[in-house]
Structure formats: C-alpha cells, structure tokens
Amino acid sequence: MTDSTPSAGKLDAGLLRVAAVVIIGAVMAILDTTVVNVALPVLTLEFHTSFDTIQWIATGYMLALATVIPVTGWASDRFGTKRLYMMAIVLFLAGSVLAGMAWNIESLIIFRVLQGLGGGMLMPAGMTILTKAAGPERVGRVMSVLGVPMLLGPIGGPILGGWLVDEVSWRWIFYINVPIGVVALVLAWRLLPADDPQPAERFDFLGMLMLSPGLAALIFGVSKIPGAGGISATDVWLPIVAGVVLIAGFIVRATKIANPLIDLSLFGNREFSISVLATAFFAMSFFGAMLLFPAYFSMVHGEPALQSGLLLAPQGIGAMITMPIAGMLADKIGVRKVVLPGLALIIAGMLVFTQVEADTPYWQLLGALGVLGLGMGATMMPIMSAALRTLTNRTVARATTSMNIVQQTAGAIGGAIMSIILAGLLAGQFGVPTAQGQVAASAALMNPQTHNQAAVLVADSFASTFLWALILVAVCVVPALFLPGARQQVSSAPSGDGDQEDENKDAKPVMLGH
C-alpha cells in the first residue's frame, strides 16, 4: 500500500498554506525589530531627547521579547497554538497602533514594550505550528521556509524604515503593521488547523517570576556597558548579577519540580543539547556582526541609512539561494553535512571584513556579503531543525520555546559584545573615554581636515571587531561537528519521556485538515 502521509512526500498545499500564515506574522514581527533603527535620529529630534533615551525604543522591544518567550511553551499547551498565535497578533497590532499615536518618548517606549509582548510570542508559536504540521521528516524543509523572513528582516527593515521616514512619516513605521496584521489574523483564523488545548499542567508562576526578569536583567545590564563605560558601573554589574542569580535559581528549582516553565529534561537529548549550543554561538557571532555592517558603511564610507540598508542586499540574495536547498539536503543527508560547509562560507566571508580598510572596494565588500548570505542560508535553520527533528509532538512546543530563548538572548548579548568591542577600540584610537568613542569618531569624520586619517582609524576598529565575530563563528564549528551526520527516519522522545505507546502516538505527524 502506498504511503500517503504528508511526511512521505513533498510539502503539500495544506502545509504551504499554514507556512504562508506563519510567514506573514514572522515578517511583521521581524521587520519591526530592524525598521525602527533607521528612524532613531529622527525620533531624537521629534521628542527633544538624548540618544541614550531614544535607544530604549529598540531595547524595550528586545527586552519584552526575551521576557515573554518563556511563557509561550506553557501557553501553547494551555490555549492551543492557533489561539495563542491569534492573540499574539492582536497584542502586536494594539502596540503598533498605540506606538504610532505616541505623544512623548515615555509613551512610545511603553507601547513598544506592548508590541514586544506580542512579537515575542509570534515566532515560537509559529515555529511550533509549522513543526507539528510538517512532521519530523519534513521539518528541515519547512524550517527553511520560515527562515526566509528571519533573513530578510535585517535587510528589508532599514530600507523600508528609511523610505517611510523620508517620504511619509515616522508614525508609519508602526502603522504599516496594521494591514499586514489584519491579513495575518484573518488567514490564521481560516487556515490554521485547530488543536486541542491541554490544561492539565499547572503554570509555573514562580518560575516565570525568576526566569523572565532574570533574562531581562541580564540583557539590560549587558546593553548598558557601552554607555556606562565598562562593567564596573553599578547600573551594569548589579542587573547582570541579579539576572544570573535569578536564572541560576530557576535552573536549580526546575530540576526539582514536576512541571517547570522550561523542561530541562529536553537537554538529556544529545542532538537537542548540541543544537542549542551551536545556536547560541551562531547567534552571538552572526547577529552581532550584522549590527556592524550598516554602521561600517555609514561611518567609513559615508553612506546614508537607506543606502547602507540597500548595500546589504547581497546577503539576503545569497541566503535565499541556499536556504531551500539546505533544508532539503538536511532532511536527506543529515544536518552536519550541510552546516559545516555553511560555516566555512561564513568564515570565508567574515575573513574579508577582518581586513577592511577605508578604501576597500565595494565589489569586494558586496561579494563577501553574498558569501556570508550563502553560508547563513545553509546554517541557521538546519541547526534549529536538528534540535526539533528528534522530538515528539508532545515536546515540540517546549523545545521551540527553549530554542527561541537561546537565540534571542544570545543574539542580544552578541550585539552588545560587538558594540562594547567597537566602542572600546574607537575610544582607544581617538584617546577618549569608552562612552565617547563613537561621538569622537563621527566628529573627526565630519571634519574635512581630519576625515581621511579618521576613516583609516575607524576602519581599523571595525576590522578588529569583525575579527572577534570571526572567532565566535569558528567556535561554533566545534558543536557543529557533533550534529547528526545521517538522515534521521523517525523522531523519538528524549530520555525518560513517557511510555512506548504514548511515544508512538505523539510521533505521528499532525494531519492537516483534521
């Protein structure tokens, strides 16, 4: 008899419809993490405030994402992923409309936090929906589909934000979410398969009060390092220590209770643990470096924000070429055989940026970005799919939550690390305190008499910072060596996960339309 289950064939029409709904929501959330950055100088003038204060428009959103993600796994079980996904869209839309109507900087920051609460649930809930719908043998291909907006966001965001600010109004960087969100909400209601909530488990409220504030405090402390001039400042080390203590307390408690907010027993699965470790180093290195590319074009080559965003296009093009191929190959030949060549491409591209100078030709820079994109498309989503393909449907929601926490936290810390390194190098080059490094560099670049010399010093600082990003990518090779090297046929539960009968039941792919 012919096997007609979805996992036996290609991506069917029903699965593609589910993927389309999830992608629309993902595009909306991911674009909003980058579209605001280009508008920060305009908003500084609009609200007559300092750049240190205006930065909280971006940082507040990021912190909200980090704090709400731990709740998503439980909420997926309690309310069902479809209901949770629709609720996340509604929260995000409410925050978008209110942010567009903001009357002062304080209200804008508060409404951005509300936006982040919705945005933080969109990606993990969407990943859970897609992973369950695809089944274990198609998870690589379907995760590659989801990865497209994750790659295009950092490219399309600055371009869209620059155009809206220049041609329309800064308020439309938030209002633009409304039509997209309404379409996503209607399609989610009509196309997403219904799922059964599982209200049996009690919510780990104390765990939430430890982990969410712990993550927020840790990211907050790290993000304050460049402005404070070092880790010795009280508003840096105090939240970092508090965050570490809260997270450590959560881990200790989670090993002793029945239903913790994050199921640490998942890390008893070797493939899952290795994938999480690889994801952490990858997010720290690559997403940290991605923040530097537009800054390099802006400071060293004098490009405006919109043009800097356009120059990142080769990266997205490269990723779009390799991502669907990588997803298909990961399902067929094993994740390791795809990820290692991808990391080699990233290292090759990053190596070019460790040698940048003030007059490095554009063809060389754009070529390196294209190679980076090729490597990115072959690396990020296969690593994440390796963590999920060995799990049963019962554990997928909790696993995607853990993966998203790692990715968001590591990416935020990586961005802060790269900013700290760059700020310190610029300060050393221009002989000023760390907090004034970028200001001094910008002033010297704008002065015609010192521009050429300053450009050389700034380019050297960027090259040294990219070297640290290269080192972190190289470290990522170590856990990647232990990723699955052969095709995995059927998912199995992690160690200690239920009896055989339940395991077999949960391992079945979710049938669309039922």
Backbone torsions as a table, in degrees:
resi	resn	phi	psi	omega
1	MET	NA	136.4	-177.2
2	THR	-73.9	135.5	178.5
3	ASP	-77.3	116.7	-176.9
4	SER	-110.7	12.2	177.7
5	THR	-68.6	153.2	-178.2
6	PRO	-57.5	-35.0	-176.2
7	SER	-68.9	-15.9	-177.2
8	ALA	-81.9	-19.7	-175.7
9	GLY	-119.2	-157.3	-179.6
10	LYS	-81.1	-177.6	178.2
11	LEU	-71.1	111.6	-175.4
12	ASP	-78.9	171.8	-175.8
13	ALA	-62.4	-39.3	179.8
14	GLY	-62.8	-42.8	178.8
15	LEU	-67.1	-38.3	178.4
16	LEU	-65.2	-34.0	176.5
17	ARG	-66.3	-43.3	176.7
18	VAL	-60.9	-44.7	179.7
19	ALA	-60.2	-39.5	-179.8
20	ALA	-62.3	-42.3	179.1
21	VAL	-62.1	-46.3	-178.3
22	VAL	-65.1	-38.7	-179.1
23	ILE	-65.5	-39.8	179.0
24	ILE	-59.6	-45.9	177.7
25	GLY	-64.7	-39.7	-179.9
26	ALA	-65.6	-41.9	177.7
27	VAL	-58.6	-44.6	-179.2
28	MET	-60.7	-46.5	-176.7
29	ALA	-72.3	-43.5	-175.0
30	ILE	-72.6	-39.3	176.2
31	LEU	-57.2	-37.6	-175.2
32	ASP	-71.2	-17.8	175.5
33	THR	-75.3	-19.3	-177.2
34	THR	-118.0	-25.3	-174.7
35	VAL	-65.6	-26.4	-177.1
36	VAL	-76.5	-29.2	-172.1
37	ASN	-56.9	-41.3	-176.9
38	VAL	-70.3	-19.1	-177.5
39	ALA	-90.4	-6.0	-174.2
40	LEU	-59.2	-42.5	177.5
41	PRO	-61.2	-39.5	179.0
42	VAL	-66.0	-41.5	179.9
43	LEU	-67.5	-30.4	176.5
44	THR	-61.5	-43.4	177.7
45	LEU	-72.1	-38.6	-177.8
46	GLU	-59.9	-42.3	-176.0
47	PHE	-103.9	6.9	175.4
48	HIS	52.1	53.9	-178.0
49	THR	-131.2	-177.8	-179.0
50	SER	-94.5	162.4	179.7
51	PHE	-67.9	-32.3	176.3
52	ASP	-58.6	-38.9	179.5
53	THR	-76.4	-42.6	-176.3
54	ILE	-65.3	-25.6	179.3
55	GLN	-60.1	-24.1	-178.3
56	TRP	-70.0	-10.9	171.5
57	ILE	-64.0	-39.9	177.0
58	ALA	-83.2	-44.0	-176.7
59	THR	-66.8	-39.4	178.6
60	GLY	-61.4	-40.3	176.7
61	TYR	-62.1	-44.8	-178.6
62	MET	-64.5	-42.2	179.3
63	LEU	-65.7	-37.9	177.6
64	ALA	-62.9	-40.7	176.7
65	LEU	-58.9	-46.3	-176.5
66	ALA	-66.1	-35.3	-175.6
67	THR	-78.9	-28.8	-175.9
68	VAL	-87.8	-22.9	-177.2
69	ILE	-57.6	-43.0	-179.5
70	PRO	-59.3	-24.5	-178.7
71	VAL	-79.5	-19.1	-169.7
72	THR	-65.1	-37.7	-179.2
73	GLY	-60.8	-47.7	178.0
74	TRP	-64.8	-43.4	-178.1
75	ALA	-63.8	-33.3	176.9
76	SER	-62.3	-41.1	178.3
77	ASP	-71.5	-40.9	-171.9
78	ARG	-73.9	-43.9	-175.0
79	PHE	-107.2	-14.3	-173.6
80	GLY	91.5	143.3	-174.6
81	THR	-66.9	-32.7	179.6
82	LYS	-65.0	-49.1	179.3
83	ARG	-62.6	-41.9	-179.8
84	LEU	-63.0	-42.4	-179.2
85	TYR	-61.9	-43.8	179.5
86	MET	-67.4	-37.7	177.1
87	MET	-64.8	-38.1	178.1
88	ALA	-63.5	-40.7	178.2
89	ILE	-62.5	-43.2	-179.9
90	VAL	-62.3	-44.8	178.0
91	LEU	-60.5	-44.7	-178.9
92	PHE	-63.4	-42.5	178.6
93	LEU	-64.4	-41.8	178.7
94	ALA	-61.0	-44.7	178.0
95	GLY	-63.6	-37.5	-179.9
96	SER	-64.6	-47.1	-179.1
97	VAL	-63.3	-44.8	-178.8
98	LEU	-67.1	-37.9	177.5
99	ALA	-63.4	-39.5	176.9
100	GLY	-64.9	-24.8	-179.9
101	MET	-95.5	4.3	-173.4
102	ALA	-55.9	139.6	-177.7
103	TRP	-107.3	-13.5	173.6
104	ASN	-153.2	175.2	-174.3
105	ILE	-66.4	-36.3	-179.6
106	GLU	-63.6	-44.7	179.7
107	SER	-65.7	-37.3	180.0
108	LEU	-64.3	-42.3	178.8
109	ILE	-63.2	-43.4	179.7
110	ILE	-61.8	-43.4	-178.7
111	PHE	-71.2	-29.4	174.5
112	ARG	-66.7	-35.5	176.1
113	VAL	-63.2	-42.8	177.0
114	LEU	-60.7	-41.1	175.7
115	GLN	-58.5	-43.8	-178.4
116	GLY	-64.8	-32.7	178.1
117	LEU	-62.8	-39.2	175.6
118	GLY	-74.2	-44.1	-178.9
119	GLY	-63.3	-33.5	-179.5
120	GLY	-67.4	-25.2	178.7
121	MET	-89.7	-21.3	-174.6
122	LEU	-62.9	-49.0	-174.9
123	MET	-68.6	-52.0	179.2
124	PRO	-63.2	-37.7	177.4
125	ALA	-65.2	-42.1	178.0
126	GLY	-63.5	-40.7	178.3
127	MET	-63.7	-39.4	179.0
128	THR	-63.9	-45.3	179.0
129	ILE	-58.7	-47.4	-177.5
130	LEU	-67.9	-42.3	-178.1
131	THR	-63.7	-43.0	178.4
132	LYS	-66.0	-39.9	-178.2
133	ALA	-69.6	-32.4	-175.5
134	ALA	-79.9	-35.8	-172.5
135	GLY	83.3	162.5	-171.0
136	PRO	-63.6	-33.0	-174.2
137	GLU	-80.3	-10.1	179.8
138	ARG	-117.1	8.0	-173.5
139	VAL	-65.5	-33.5	179.5
140	GLY	-63.7	-45.3	-179.3
141	ARG	-66.4	-41.5	-176.1
142	VAL	-74.8	-31.3	176.2
143	MET	-69.8	-30.3	175.6
144	SER	-65.2	-37.8	176.0
145	VAL	-61.4	-44.3	-179.9
146	LEU	-66.9	-26.7	-178.0
147	GLY	-72.1	-18.8	-178.2
148	VAL	-57.9	-52.0	178.7
149	PRO	-65.0	-27.0	178.1
150	MET	-66.5	-28.3	177.7
151	LEU	-86.8	-36.7	-176.2
152	LEU	-78.1	-23.9	-178.7
153	GLY	-55.6	-53.2	179.5
154	PRO	-64.4	-17.1	178.2
155	ILE	-93.0	-50.7	-178.2
156	GLY	-71.1	-29.4	-177.8
157	GLY	-58.6	-55.9	178.7
158	PRO	-61.2	-35.5	179.5
159	ILE	-66.8	-49.5	179.8
160	LEU	-64.5	-43.6	180.0
161	GLY	-62.6	-42.4	178.8
162	GLY	-63.1	-42.0	180.0
163	TRP	-66.1	-44.4	-178.8
164	LEU	-64.1	-42.6	-179.3
165	VAL	-66.0	-41.5	-176.5
166	ASP	-75.1	-38.5	-169.6
167	GLU	-104.8	-24.2	-175.3
168	VAL	-120.1	-91.5	179.7
169	SER	-165.6	151.3	178.4
170	TRP	-61.3	-26.7	-179.4
171	ARG	-64.1	-23.9	-177.2
172	TRP	-79.3	-9.8	171.9
173	ILE	-69.0	-17.1	174.6
174	PHE	-101.3	-42.0	-179.0
175	TYR	-63.7	-25.6	-178.0
176	ILE	-62.0	-21.3	179.5
177	ASN	-72.6	-22.3	-172.6
178	VAL	-63.0	-54.7	179.5
179	PRO	-63.2	-37.1	178.6
180	ILE	-64.1	-44.2	-178.3
181	GLY	-66.3	-38.4	178.8
182	VAL	-63.4	-43.6	177.3
183	VAL	-61.3	-44.7	-180.0
184	ALA	-62.0	-39.3	-178.5
185	LEU	-66.4	-45.3	-179.9
186	VAL	-64.4	-44.9	-179.0
187	LEU	-66.6	-37.4	178.0
188	ALA	-62.2	-42.1	-179.8
189	TRP	-63.6	-37.4	-173.8
190	ARG	-90.9	-32.4	-168.4
191	LEU	-108.1	-27.2	-176.9
192	LEU	-70.8	137.3	179.6
193	PRO	-68.5	142.5	177.9
194	ALA	-70.3	145.3	176.5
195	ASP	-131.9	160.1	-175.2
196	ASP	-95.3	118.0	174.5
197	PRO	-61.5	152.9	-180.0
198	GLN	-125.4	86.2	-172.0
199	PRO	-83.2	10.9	-172.5
200	ALA	-68.7	-40.0	-175.2
201	GLU	-76.6	140.3	176.0
202	ARG	-79.0	143.2	179.8
203	PHE	-74.5	133.5	179.7
204	ASP	-80.9	78.0	-175.0
205	PHE	-65.7	-42.2	179.0
206	LEU	-63.8	-38.0	177.0
207	GLY	-61.8	-40.1	176.9
208	MET	-62.2	-41.1	-179.8
209	LEU	-68.0	-17.0	176.7
210	MET	-94.9	-48.2	-172.2
211	LEU	-75.9	-48.0	-176.7
212	SER	-61.7	-52.1	175.5
213	PRO	-63.6	-30.6	178.4
214	GLY	-64.2	-46.2	176.8
215	LEU	-62.5	-44.3	-179.4
216	ALA	-61.9	-44.6	-179.4
217	ALA	-64.6	-40.7	179.6
218	LEU	-63.1	-48.8	179.9
219	ILE	-65.4	-39.8	178.4
220	PHE	-59.2	-47.7	-179.0
221	GLY	-62.4	-44.7	-179.6
222	VAL	-64.7	-39.7	-178.2
223	SER	-67.4	-20.6	-179.0
224	LYS	-86.2	-9.6	-174.5
225	ILE	-59.3	-48.4	-178.2
226	PRO	-60.3	-43.6	-178.3
227	GLY	-70.0	-32.8	-178.2
228	ALA	-82.2	-14.6	177.4
229	GLY	88.5	5.7	178.5
230	GLY	155.3	175.8	-175.9
231	ILE	-83.3	-9.4	-177.4
232	SER	-76.4	-15.8	180.0
233	ALA	-66.2	141.7	-177.0
234	THR	-60.7	-40.0	-178.6
235	ASP	-76.2	4.4	172.7
236	VAL	-105.0	-59.7	-173.3
237	TRP	-71.6	-31.2	-177.7
238	LEU	-64.8	-50.3	177.0
239	PRO	-66.5	-31.8	177.5
240	ILE	-63.8	-47.5	179.3
241	VAL	-63.0	-44.4	179.4
242	ALA	-61.2	-41.6	179.4
243	GLY	-64.1	-44.9	179.6
244	VAL	-62.4	-42.8	179.7
245	VAL	-62.5	-45.0	179.8
246	LEU	-64.0	-43.0	-179.9
247	ILE	-66.8	-42.1	177.8
248	ALA	-62.9	-41.2	177.5
249	GLY	-62.5	-39.5	177.6
250	PHE	-62.1	-43.9	-178.2
251	ILE	-62.0	-45.5	179.7
252	VAL	-60.7	-45.4	-178.0
253	ARG	-67.8	-37.4	-176.5
254	ALA	-64.9	-23.5	178.7
255	THR	-81.2	-6.4	-173.6
256	LYS	-116.6	-5.9	-178.3
257	ILE	-114.7	164.5	-172.8
258	ALA	-74.4	-44.5	-174.0
259	ASN	-127.9	74.8	-179.6
260	PRO	-71.7	161.9	179.6
261	LEU	-57.4	-39.6	174.8
262	ILE	-120.6	127.8	-177.7
263	ASP	-79.2	97.8	-178.1
264	LEU	-69.8	-13.9	177.4
265	SER	-66.9	-18.5	175.7
266	LEU	-58.5	-30.3	-177.5
267	PHE	-75.5	-3.5	169.4
268	GLY	-74.5	-13.9	174.9
269	ASN	-82.8	117.0	-173.7
270	ARG	-59.8	-45.1	-178.4
271	GLU	-64.3	-39.2	179.7
272	PHE	-64.4	-46.5	-178.4
273	SER	-62.1	-44.0	179.5
274	ILE	-63.4	-42.0	-179.5
275	SER	-64.8	-39.6	178.1
276	VAL	-63.2	-43.5	179.2
277	LEU	-63.2	-44.2	178.2
278	ALA	-63.5	-40.0	178.4
279	THR	-61.4	-40.7	-178.4
280	ALA	-62.1	-50.5	-179.3
281	PHE	-67.2	-37.1	179.7
282	PHE	-64.7	-46.3	-178.6
283	ALA	-64.1	-41.3	179.3
284	MET	-60.9	-44.3	-174.9
285	SER	-77.4	-53.0	-170.4
286	PHE	-74.6	-47.6	-177.8
287	PHE	-71.2	-27.9	172.4
288	GLY	-65.1	-43.6	179.9
289	ALA	-67.5	-33.6	-178.5
290	MET	-62.0	-27.9	176.3
291	LEU	-69.7	-23.5	-175.2
292	LEU	-84.1	-28.4	-174.1
293	PHE	-58.7	-53.3	178.9
294	PRO	-64.2	-33.0	178.1
295	ALA	-65.2	-38.2	177.9
296	TYR	-63.2	-48.1	179.6
297	PHE	-62.4	-36.8	-178.2
298	SER	-71.0	-48.4	-173.9
299	MET	-79.0	-47.5	-173.2
300	VAL	-80.5	-41.3	-176.3
301	HIS	-102.0	-2.5	175.7
302	GLY	69.2	25.4	-178.9
303	GLU	-79.8	142.3	173.2
304	PRO	-67.8	166.2	-174.5
305	ALA	-59.1	-43.9	-178.2
306	LEU	-63.5	-42.8	179.6
307	GLN	-67.2	-36.6	177.2
308	SER	-61.5	-39.7	177.4
309	GLY	-65.5	-40.1	179.6
310	LEU	-64.9	-32.4	-178.9
311	LEU	-68.8	-14.4	177.9
312	LEU	-84.1	-2.5	-176.1
313	ALA	-56.0	-40.2	-179.9
314	PRO	-56.6	-30.0	178.8
315	GLN	-64.8	-45.4	178.8
316	GLY	-66.7	-38.2	179.3
317	ILE	-63.4	-45.1	178.6
318	GLY	-60.4	-42.3	-179.4
319	ALA	-65.9	-39.4	-179.5
320	MET	-66.7	-26.6	178.3
321	ILE	-71.1	-46.9	-172.1
322	THR	-89.7	-23.2	-172.5
323	MET	-60.9	-51.1	179.4
324	PRO	-64.8	-34.8	178.4
325	ILE	-66.8	-42.4	-178.7
326	ALA	-64.3	-40.1	178.7
327	GLY	-62.4	-42.2	179.9
328	MET	-67.0	-43.0	-179.3
329	LEU	-68.1	-36.5	179.6
330	ALA	-61.7	-36.7	177.7
331	ASP	-69.6	-31.0	-171.6
332	LYS	-94.3	-40.8	-172.4
333	ILE	-116.8	-5.3	-179.8
334	GLY	108.6	147.4	-173.9
335	VAL	-68.8	-41.8	-175.0
336	ARG	-58.7	-40.3	-177.3
337	LYS	-69.1	-13.4	176.3
338	VAL	-98.1	-42.5	-173.6
339	VAL	-69.2	-42.6	-176.8
340	LEU	-61.7	-46.3	173.3
341	PRO	-61.9	-34.3	176.9
342	GLY	-62.8	-44.0	177.5
343	LEU	-64.2	-35.7	177.4
344	ALA	-62.3	-39.6	177.4
345	LEU	-65.7	-42.5	178.9
346	ILE	-62.0	-43.7	179.0
347	ILE	-61.7	-41.4	179.5
348	ALA	-63.4	-44.6	179.5
349	GLY	-67.1	-41.4	-179.5
350	MET	-66.7	-30.8	179.7
351	LEU	-59.9	-36.0	177.4
352	VAL	-61.5	-41.3	-177.5
353	PHE	-73.2	-19.9	174.8
354	THR	-73.5	-8.9	-179.5
355	GLN	-113.8	12.5	-174.9
356	VAL	-65.7	147.1	176.1
357	GLU	-129.7	178.2	-177.5
358	ALA	-65.2	-27.0	-177.1
359	ASP	-115.4	23.4	177.1
360	THR	-59.3	126.1	-175.1
361	PRO	-65.0	149.1	-177.1
362	TYR	-63.5	-35.8	-178.0
363	TRP	-60.7	-35.5	179.6
364	GLN	-70.2	-43.0	-180.0
365	LEU	-66.2	-44.5	-179.1
366	LEU	-68.4	-35.8	175.7
367	GLY	-63.5	-41.4	178.4
368	ALA	-64.8	-39.3	177.4
369	LEU	-64.2	-37.6	177.1
370	GLY	-63.0	-42.1	177.4
371	VAL	-64.9	-40.8	176.1
372	LEU	-58.9	-43.0	178.8
373	GLY	-63.1	-41.5	176.6
374	LEU	-58.1	-43.9	179.2
375	GLY	-67.8	-38.7	179.5
376	MET	-62.1	-44.7	-179.1
377	GLY	-63.9	-25.9	-179.0
378	ALA	-94.1	1.6	-169.7
379	THR	-122.2	-55.6	-166.3
380	MET	-61.1	-59.1	-175.3
381	MET	-71.1	-35.9	173.4
382	PRO	-59.1	-37.4	177.4
383	ILE	-62.4	-44.5	-179.3
384	MET	-68.4	-37.4	-179.9
385	SER	-68.1	-29.5	177.4
386	ALA	-62.1	-32.3	179.8
387	ALA	-73.1	-27.4	-172.0
388	LEU	-98.6	-23.1	-171.3
389	ARG	-71.5	-18.0	179.8
390	THR	-95.1	1.7	-174.9
391	LEU	-99.9	157.1	175.8
392	THR	-88.4	164.9	179.7
393	ASN	-56.3	-31.3	-177.5
394	ARG	-65.6	-28.4	-175.8
395	THR	-106.6	-3.9	-175.6
396	VAL	-62.3	-44.4	-177.5
397	ALA	-59.7	-46.0	179.6
398	ARG	-67.0	-36.7	-179.1
399	ALA	-67.4	-43.2	178.5
400	THR	-64.2	-33.6	175.7
401	THR	-61.4	-48.0	-179.7
402	SER	-61.3	-43.1	-179.3
403	MET	-63.7	-40.6	179.8
404	ASN	-69.4	-36.2	175.1
405	ILE	-60.2	-46.8	-179.7
406	VAL	-61.7	-46.4	-176.9
407	GLN	-65.0	-46.9	-178.9
408	GLN	-64.9	-46.2	-177.2
409	THR	-67.1	-46.6	-179.6
410	ALA	-65.0	-39.5	177.9
411	GLY	-63.8	-41.8	178.7
412	ALA	-65.5	-43.5	178.8
413	ILE	-66.0	-39.5	178.2
414	GLY	-61.9	-41.8	176.7
415	GLY	-62.2	-41.1	178.3
416	ALA	-65.5	-41.0	179.7
417	ILE	-61.5	-46.6	179.6
418	MET	-63.4	-38.1	177.8
419	SER	-65.2	-40.2	179.0
420	ILE	-63.1	-46.4	-179.1
421	ILE	-62.7	-46.5	-179.0
422	LEU	-63.9	-43.7	179.9
423	ALA	-61.1	-42.6	179.2
424	GLY	-64.7	-40.9	179.9
425	LEU	-67.6	-42.1	178.0
426	LEU	-63.8	-41.1	178.9
427	ALA	-62.4	-41.1	178.5
428	GLY	-65.6	-38.2	-179.5
429	GLN	-66.1	-35.3	-174.4
430	PHE	-107.0	4.6	174.1
431	GLY	64.6	41.7	179.7
432	VAL	-129.0	166.0	174.6
433	PRO	-59.6	157.1	-175.5
434	THR	-54.9	-42.3	-176.4
435	ALA	-64.7	-19.8	-176.6
436	GLN	-105.9	6.9	-175.5
437	GLY	-59.9	-49.3	-177.2
438	GLN	-69.6	-35.4	178.4
439	VAL	-63.7	-45.5	-179.8
440	ALA	-64.7	-40.7	179.6
441	ALA	-64.3	-43.6	179.7
442	SER	-63.7	-40.3	178.8
443	ALA	-63.9	-42.3	179.7
444	ALA	-67.8	-34.6	179.2
445	LEU	-69.4	-32.6	-179.0
446	MET	-79.8	-14.9	178.6
447	ASN	-86.1	116.8	-177.0
448	PRO	-56.9	-31.1	-177.1
449	GLN	-73.7	-26.7	-178.1
450	THR	-113.7	1.8	-172.7
451	HIS	-59.4	-50.4	-174.1
452	ASN	-61.2	-46.1	179.7
453	GLN	-66.2	-40.9	180.0
454	ALA	-64.1	-38.7	179.9
455	ALA	-61.5	-38.6	177.9
456	VAL	-64.1	-44.4	-179.2
457	LEU	-66.0	-41.9	-179.8
458	VAL	-66.4	-43.3	178.5
459	ALA	-60.6	-39.5	178.0
460	ASP	-63.9	-37.5	177.7
461	SER	-64.6	-43.1	177.9
462	PHE	-64.0	-41.2	-179.7
463	ALA	-60.7	-42.1	179.4
464	SER	-66.8	-36.8	178.4
465	THR	-67.4	-41.7	177.5
466	PHE	-62.4	-28.5	177.3
467	LEU	-62.3	-39.4	177.6
468	TRP	-67.0	-36.7	175.3
469	ALA	-63.4	-39.5	177.9
470	LEU	-61.8	-40.9	179.5
471	ILE	-62.3	-42.0	179.4
472	LEU	-65.7	-37.1	176.2
473	VAL	-64.3	-41.1	179.5
474	ALA	-62.6	-37.3	177.2
475	VAL	-63.0	-34.4	179.7
476	CYS	-61.4	-22.5	179.5
477	VAL	-63.4	-32.9	-175.6
478	VAL	-61.6	-56.3	176.6
479	PRO	-65.6	-28.5	179.9
480	ALA	-63.6	-28.4	178.3
481	LEU	-63.3	-21.1	-177.1
482	PHE	-103.9	7.3	174.8
483	LEU	-68.8	159.6	-179.5
484	PRO	-56.1	131.4	-177.2
485	GLY	-103.4	-0.9	179.6
486	ALA	-135.3	161.3	179.7
487	ARG	-63.3	132.3	176.9
488	GLN	-98.1	128.6	-172.2
489	GLN	-81.1	-49.3	-173.5
490	VAL	-137.2	138.3	177.9
491	SER	-71.9	149.4	176.2
492	SER	-134.2	153.0	-177.8
493	ALA	-71.7	152.4	173.4
494	PRO	-61.5	166.0	-178.6
495	SER	-54.2	132.1	177.1
496	GLY	80.4	17.1	-173.7
497	ASP	-99.7	85.8	169.8
498	GLY	70.9	178.9	179.8
499	ASP	-88.7	172.0	-173.2
500	GLN	-65.6	-37.0	-177.9
501	GLU	-64.8	-46.6	178.6
502	ASP	-65.4	-36.0	-178.2
503	GLU	-64.0	-44.1	179.1
504	ASN	-64.4	-38.3	178.9
505	LYS	-63.8	-45.0	-176.4
506	ASP	-72.2	-24.6	-176.4
507	ALA	-74.7	-13.7	179.9
508	LYS	-67.1	138.2	175.4
509	PRO	-61.9	146.9	177.1
510	VAL	-71.8	128.4	-179.8
511	MET	-85.7	119.6	179.8
512	LEU	-68.1	142.2	176.5
513	GLY	89.1	0.8	179.2
514	HIS	-108.9	NA	NA
